């Protein structure tokens, strides 16, 4: 078997960037960060999460953001 016949590794999945805005202020009523809209669990687990899990978090953040009342 030649070197070119060896299976090639799958291209690595891009890692989503953290949504952290550096405005860490937890809302006591919702327990969600007022800056990035993540829960404490989402913040704590971000760096251990897989790229797919990070995309799922980002999708939830988009839904949370869309559900916020319009700002004047």
C-alpha positions in Angstrom: 0.0 0.0 0.0 1.3 3.4 -0.9 1.2 6.5 1.3 -1.4 8.0 -0.9 -3.7 5.0 -0.3 -3.9 5.7 3.4 -7.2 7.1 4.7 -7.1 10.8 5.1 -8.3 12.3 8.4 -11.6 14.1 8.2 -11.3 17.8 8.1 -11.7 19.2 11.5 -14.9 20.9 12.4 -14.6 24.7 12.9 -14.9 25.7 16.5 -17.5 28.5 17.1 -16.2 31.5 19.0 -17.4 32.3 22.5 -20.3 34.7 22.6 -18.9 36.3 25.7 -19.0 40.1 25.5 -17.1 40.7 28.7 -20.2 42.1 30.4 -20.7 39.4 33.0 -23.8 40.4 34.9 -26.1 37.6 35.9 -29.8 38.5 36.1 -31.1 37.2 39.5 -34.6 36.5 38.1 -33.6 34.6 35.0 -30.1 33.4 36.0 -29.0 34.4 32.5 -26.0 36.7 31.8 -27.3 40.1 30.6 -24.3 40.4 28.3 -24.2 37.1 26.3 -27.5 35.6 27.4 -26.0 32.3 28.5 -27.0 30.4 31.6 -24.3 29.7 34.2 -24.2 26.1 33.0 -23.7 27.2 29.4 -20.9 29.5 30.5 -19.2 26.9 32.7 -19.3 24.2 30.1 -18.4 26.2 27.0 -14.7 25.2 26.7 -15.4 21.5 27.2 -18.3 21.5 24.8 -18.0 20.0 21.3 -18.4 22.3 18.3 -21.9 20.8 17.7 -22.8 21.6 21.3 -21.5 25.1 21.0 -23.5 25.7 17.8 -26.6 24.4 19.7 -25.9 27.0 22.5 -25.5 29.7 19.9 -28.8 28.7 18.4 -30.5 29.0 21.8 -28.9 32.4 22.3 -30.3 33.6 19.0 -33.8 32.4 20.1 -33.4 34.2 23.5 -32.3 37.3 21.8 -35.2 37.2 19.4 -37.6 36.8 22.3 -36.3 39.9 24.1 -38.6 43.0 24.0 -37.5 45.6 21.5 -35.3 48.3 23.0 -36.3 51.9 22.5 
